[in-house]
Amino acid sequence: MAEPTGREAVAAVWRIESARIVGALARYTGDFALAEDLAQEALAEALVTWPRDGVPRNPAGWLLTVGRRRAIDAFRRRSALDERYAALARDLGEGEVLSGSAPADPVRDAEGVLWDPDQIDDDVLALMFISCHPVLSREARVALTLRVVGGLTSDEIAKVFLVPAATVQARITRAKKTLGAARVPFELPSAEERAERLGSVLSVVYLIFTEGSSASSGDSLIRLDLASEAQRLARVLSRLVPDEPEVHGLLALLELTAARFPSRTGPDGEPVLLERQDRRRWDRAAIRRGRAALARAARVGRGLGAYGLQAAIAECHALAPSVDATDWERIVLVYEALGRLAPSPVVDLNRAVAVSMARGPAAALPIVDELVAAGALSNSHLLPSVRGELLTRLGRIGEARTELELAIRLCGNERERAVLERKLADLG
């Protein structure tokens, strides 16, 4: 396999490490907005330096060190006597403060920035609580955190939210300005403040995992980097707030869903539909972890919340030996409960799929038609895809073809689009 080019290495490292780099710099400088600017400056310098000089031995450490030096420059410009500048500069050797100079020991420098025993379990998690500050609207909190923590592009976030990319960009810009104007520091919120922000943090973790488990664009169905990071954050949250049932419900949902990853794609990365998956390849350890988390959610709460109910549905799939042997009636009932607790067009669409499996396509089609009449999910390929499948099963081939053609136009993921194109071709 060929070595990655400098620019490819920059993109890969940034995708994996950007949240930790921003989080570490935010903790180091105490300024969220400044930290992101510093990280972007380090990224820009890497795009120039790595293709020319080669990829450093510790890429993340290199970026952190450059970002820290940029912080020194910024504080120096503010005030030569600034105490923060003195604290930052103290650990750098003589001659290292010049921007762009190679770190003497990038491993040591990286560890020095990343480790702090006084922080909550993870810099990235702390960064999420800052991004979910109550001065921001809920939409802005989720969009900003997906950008800064999840590393998603504006286009990817737009597809998650089913809104135009320009709307997402405006939300993120306003969120940064609002945090800056409010002078929000990078510090650990109190337990009470964490409780107030937990709902937004859970939403972010869920949406990061959703994008990872079914990528909205690109040539891979599953983005393991995002899905794994969401699982890791959910585990950290379960330790940080062990008495919150929805945290355990979310962790259960992620574990049970990820358990099916090994059989969701074929050797060439092509999607494998549920009815054709080899259930022997499902991750039984993940299923056990998910069921344990779901049981804990039920024990510590007064009934399951929205994430717990979704986990209960995932558990039904995990325990069934086949699609035909799945308890679809139970899944329908859980979706109905979920729709009352957290109504959304996506829940209704999933309920329609479950109804079609339990009672046939004729019973499910009116649910889908109501969504169409309401103009729901108009930018998503999911609605015409499901409607096309139901119409195919009902023998209404002409209408099914029209729906699948629309789904193909709306689908941003190459792998999913190929599946839809095969379904369309099978109609003749």
C-alpha positions in Angstrom: 0.0 0.0 0.0 1.4 3.4 -1.0 2.3 5.9 1.7 -0.2 8.7 2.2 0.8 12.1 0.8 1.3 15.0 3.1 -2.2 16.5 2.4 -3.8 13.0 2.8 -2.1 12.6 6.2 -3.2 16.1 7.3 -6.8 15.2 6.4 -6.7 11.9 8.2 -5.1 13.2 11.3 -7.4 16.2 11.5 -10.5 14.0 11.1 -9.4 11.8 14.0 -7.7 14.2 16.3 -9.3 17.7 15.7 -11.6 17.5 18.6 -8.9 16.5 21.1 -6.6 19.2 19.7 -9.2 21.9 20.0 -10.1 20.7 23.5 -6.5 20.6 24.7 -5.9 24.1 23.3 -9.1 25.4 24.9 -8.1 24.0 28.2 -4.6 25.4 27.9 -5.7 28.9 26.9 -9.0 29.1 28.7 -10.6 30.5 25.5 -12.8 28.3 23.3 -12.9 30.7 20.3 -9.2 31.3 20.4 -8.5 27.6 20.6 -10.4 26.8 17.5 -8.6 29.6 15.6 -5.2 28.3 16.9 -6.1 24.7 15.7 -7.1 26.0 12.3 -3.8 27.9 12.1 -1.9 24.8 13.0 -3.9 22.9 10.3 -3.0 25.5 7.7 0.7 25.3 8.6 0.5 21.5 8.4 -0.9 21.7 4.9 2.1 23.7 3.8 4.8 21.9 5.9 4.0 18.2 5.7 3.8 17.8 1.9 7.2 19.6 1.8 9.1 18.1 4.7 7.3 14.9 5.3 4.7 13.7 7.9 6.1 14.1 11.5 6.5 11.1 13.7 3.8 12.3 16.1 1.3 14.3 13.8 -1.1 15.1 16.6 1.7 16.3 18.8 3.1 18.4 16.0 -0.3 20.2 15.6 -0.7 20.7 19.3 2.8 22.2 19.6 2.3 24.6 16.7 -1.1 25.6 18.2 0.5 26.2 21.6 3.2 28.4 20.0 0.5 30.3 18.2 -1.2 30.8 21.6 2.1 32.2 22.9 2.3 34.7 20.0 -1.3 35.7 20.6 -0.8 36.3 24.3 2.5 38.1 23.6 0.6 40.5 21.3 -2.0 41.1 24.0 0.5 41.9 26.7 4.1 41.1 27.2 3.5 40.7 30.9 0.4 38.5 30.6 0.6 35.7 33.2 -0.9 33.2 30.9 1.9 33.9 28.3 4.5 33.3 31.0 2.8 30.0 32.0 2.7 28.8 28.4 6.2 29.8 27.6 7.8 28.3 30.7 7.8 24.7 29.4 9.2 25.5 26.0 13.0 25.3 25.5 15.0 28.2 24.3 14.6 28.9 20.6 11.3 26.9 20.4 8.9 29.8 20.5 9.4 30.6 16.8 6.3 29.7 14.9 6.8 26.7 12.7 10.0 25.4 14.3 10.1 21.6 14.8 9.3 20.4 18.3 12.3 19.1 20.2 10.2 16.3 21.7 6.7 16.1 20.1 5.6 13.2 22.3 6.5 15.0 25.5 4.9 18.2 24.2 1.7 16.4 23.2 1.4 14.6 26.5 2.0 17.8 28.4 -0.9 19.5 26.6 -3.3 16.6 26.7 -3.0 15.4 30.3 -4.6 17.1 33.2 -5.8 15.3 36.3 -8.2 18.0 37.3 -10.4 17.7 34.3 -13.4 15.5 33.9 -12.6 12.2 32.1 -12.0 13.6 28.7 -11.1 16.9 27.0 -13.5 16.1 24.2 -16.3 15.6 26.6 -15.5 18.9 28.3 -15.4 20.6 24.9 -18.9 19.2 24.3 -20.3 20.7 27.5 -18.8 24.1 26.5 -20.3 23.8 23.0 -23.6 23.0 24.6 -23.6 26.2 26.7 -27.2 27.5 27.5 -26.4 30.9 25.8 -26.8 29.0 22.5 -30.0 27.7 21.0 -30.4 24.0 20.9 -29.9 23.9 17.1 -26.7 25.9 17.4 -25.4 23.8 20.2 -25.8 20.6 18.3 -24.4 22.1 15.0 -21.4 23.6 16.7 -20.5 20.5 18.6 -20.9 18.3 15.5 -18.5 20.6 13.7 -15.9 21.0 16.5 -16.2 17.6 18.3 -17.5 15.3 15.5 -15.4 16.8 12.8 -18.3 16.8 10.4 -18.4 19.3 7.5 -21.3 21.8 7.0 -22.7 19.6 4.2 -22.7 16.5 6.4 -24.3 18.3 9.3 -26.9 19.8 6.9 -27.9 16.2 5.8 -28.1 15.1 9.4 -30.5 18.0 10.1 -32.2 17.9 6.7 -31.6 21.6 6.2 -29.5 23.6 3.7 -25.8 23.8 4.3 -26.0 27.6 4.4 -28.4 27.3 7.4 -25.8 25.2 9.2 -23.0 27.6 8.4 -25.0 30.5 9.7 -25.8 28.6 12.9 -22.2 27.8 13.5 -21.0 31.3 12.8 -23.6 32.8 15.2 -22.7 30.2 17.9 -19.0 31.1 17.8 -19.8 34.8 18.0 -22.2 34.3 20.9 -19.7 32.3 22.9 -17.1 34.9 22.3 -19.4 37.8 23.3 -20.4 35.9 26.4 -16.7 35.3 27.2 -17.5 31.6 27.9 -14.3 30.1 29.5 -13.1 26.6 29.0 -13.8 25.2 32.4 -15.7 22.3 34.0 -19.4 23.2 34.5 -20.9 22.5 37.9 -22.9 19.3 38.4 -26.1 21.3 38.1 -25.0 23.0 34.9 -23.9 19.7 33.5 -27.4 18.3 34.2 -29.0 21.2 32.3 -26.8 20.6 29.3 -26.9 16.9 29.3 -29.8 16.6 26.8 -27.9 18.6 24.2 -24.7 16.5 24.8 -26.7 13.3 24.4 -28.2 14.6 21.1 -24.7 15.3 19.8 -23.4 11.9 20.7 -26.5 10.3 19.0 -26.1 12.4 15.9 -22.4 11.6 15.6 -23.2 7.9 15.8 -26.0 8.3 13.3 -23.7 9.8 10.8 -21.1 7.1 11.5 -23.5 4.2 11.2 -25.2 5.4 8.0 -23.0 8.0 6.4 -25.0 10.7 4.6 -22.4 11.1 1.8 -19.2 9.5 0.5 -18.4 6.0 -0.7 -18.6 4.2 2.6 -21.8 3.1 4.2 -20.3 3.1 7.7 -17.8 5.6 9.1 -16.2 3.7 12.0 -14.2 6.7 13.2 -17.4 8.6 14.0 -19.3 5.7 15.3 -16.5 4.5 17.6 -15.9 8.0 18.9 -19.6 8.3 19.8 -19.5 5.0 21.6 -16.5 6.1 23.5 -18.1 9.3 24.6 -21.3 7.5 25.6 -19.2 5.2 27.8 -17.4 8.2 29.4 -20.8 9.8 30.0 -22.1 6.7 31.7 -19.3 6.9 34.2 -19.7 10.7 34.7 -23.4 10.6 35.3 -24.2 7.0 36.4 -27.6 7.8 37.8 -29.0 9.3 34.5 -31.1 6.6 32.8 -31.0 8.2 29.3 -27.2 8.0 29.3 -27.4 4.3 29.7 -30.2 4.1 27.2 -28.1 5.9 24.6 -25.1 3.7 25.4 -27.3 0.6 25.0 -28.6 1.9 21.6 -25.1 2.5 20.3 -23.8 -0.9 21.4 -26.7 -2.9 20.1 -26.6 -1.0 16.8 -22.9 -1.3 16.3 -23.1 -5.0 17.0 -24.6 -5.4 13.5 -21.8 -3.5 11.8 -19.7 -6.7 10.9 -22.5 -8.0 8.7 -23.9 -4.7 7.3 -21.4 -4.6 4.4 -20.0 -7.1 2.1 -16.4 -7.7 1.1 -16.3 -4.8 -1.3 -18.1 -2.4 1.1 -21.5 -2.9 -0.5 -24.5 -2.6 1.9 -26.1 -5.9 3.0 -29.8 -5.6 3.8 -31.1 -6.9 7.1 -32.8 -10.0 5.7 -29.6 -11.1 4.1 -27.2 -10.4 6.9 -25.2 -13.3 8.5 -26.3 -13.0 12.1 -23.5 -15.3 13.2 -21.2 -12.3 12.5 -23.0 -10.0 14.8 -20.8 -8.9 17.8 -22.2 -10.9 20.7 -20.0 -9.1 23.2 -21.5 -5.7 22.1 -25.0 -7.2 22.3 -24.3 -8.3 25.9 -22.9 -4.8 26.8 -25.9 -3.2 25.2 -28.4 -5.4 27.0 -26.6 -4.7 30.3 -26.8 -0.9 29.7 -30.5 -1.2 28.8 -31.2 -3.1 32.0 -29.3 -0.5 34.0 -31.4 2.3 32.3 -34.5 0.5 33.4 -33.3 0.1 36.9 -32.2 3.7 37.6 -35.1 5.4 35.9 -38.9 5.6 36.0 -39.4 4.0 32.6 -37.3 4.2 29.5 -36.7 7.5 27.7 -36.4 8.0 24.0 -33.0 6.5 23.7 -33.9 3.6 25.9 -37.0 2.9 23.7 -34.8 2.9 20.6 -32.5 0.5 22.4 -35.4 -1.8 23.2 -36.2 -2.0 19.5 -32.5 -2.7 18.7 -32.6 -5.4 21.3 -35.6 -7.1 19.6 -33.5 -7.3 16.4 -30.4 -8.5 18.3 -32.3 -11.4 19.9 -34.2 -12.5 16.8 -32.7 -15.5 14.9 -34.1 -14.1 11.6 -36.1 -11.3 10.1 -39.2 -13.5 9.9 -38.8 -14.6 13.5 -38.5 -11.0 14.8 -41.2 -9.8 17.1 -42.5 -7.1 14.8 -45.7 -6.4 16.7 -43.6 -5.6 19.8 -41.5 -3.3 17.7 -44.6 -1.5 16.4 -45.8 -1.0 20.0 -42.4 0.4 21.0 -42.4 2.8 18.1 -45.9 4.0 19.0 -44.6 4.7 22.5 -41.6 6.5 21.1 -43.8 8.5 18.8 -45.8 9.8 21.8 -42.6 10.5 23.8 -40.5 12.1 21.1 -42.6 12.6 17.9 -40.8 13.0 14.7 -41.3 12.1 11.0 -38.3 9.6 11.2 -40.0 7.8 14.0 -43.3 7.6 12.0 -41.4 6.3 9.0 -39.7 3.6 11.0 -43.0 2.7 12.5 -44.4 2.3 9.0 -41.6 -0.1 8.1 -42.3 -2.1 11.3 -46.1 -2.1 10.5 -45.3 -3.4 7.0 -43.4 -6.3 8.4 -46.0 -7.1 11.1 -49.3 -6.5 9.1 -48.3 -6.0 5.5 -47.6 -3.1 3.1 -51.2 -2.1 2.7 -51.4 -1.3 6.4 -48.2 0.7 6.3 -48.7 2.8 3.2 -51.3 5.3 4.7 -48.7 6.2 7.4 -46.2 7.0 4.7 -48.7 8.9 2.6 -49.5 11.1 5.6 -45.8 12.0 5.8 -45.8 12.9 2.1 -48.9 15.0 2.4 -47.4 16.9 5.4 -44.2 17.6 3.3 -42.1 15.8 5.9 -38.5 14.6 5.1 -38.7 16.3 1.7 -34.9 16.5 1.4 -34.3 12.9 2.5 -34.1 9.8 0.3 -35.6 7.7 3.1 -39.2 8.5 2.5 -39.4 7.8 -1.2 -37.2 4.8 -0.6 -39.6 3.3 1.9 -42.6 4.3 -0.2 -41.1 2.7 -3.3 -40.5 -0.5 -1.4 -44.1 -0.6 -0.2 -45.5 0.1 -3.6 -43.3 -2.6 -5.1 -44.7 -5.2 -2.6 -48.2 -4.0 -3.5 -47.5 -4.6 -7.3 -47.8 -0.9 -8.2 -44.7 -0.9 -10.2 -45.0 2.4 -12.1 -45.5 4.4 -8.9 -42.7 2.4 -7.2 -40.3 3.3 -10.1 -41.1 7.0 -9.7 -40.4 6.9 -5.9 -37.1 5.0 -6.4 -36.0 7.5 -9.0 -36.6 10.3 -6.5 -34.8 8.4 -3.8 -31.8 8.0 -6.0 -31.6 11.7 -6.8 -31.8 12.6 -3.1 -29.4 10.0 -1.8 -25.9 11.4 -1.0 -24.2 8.1 -0.1 -22.8 6.2 -3.1 -23.2 2.8 -1.5 -26.9 3.4 -0.6 -27.5 4.9 -4.1 -26.2 1.7 -5.7 -28.6 -0.4 -3.7 -31.5 1.9 -4.8 -30.4 1.7 -8.4 -30.4 -2.1 -8.3 -33.9 -2.1 -6.9 -35.0 0.2 -9.7 -33.3 -2.1 -12.3 -35.1 -5.1 -10.8 -38.4 -3.5 -11.5 -37.7 -3.9 -15.2 
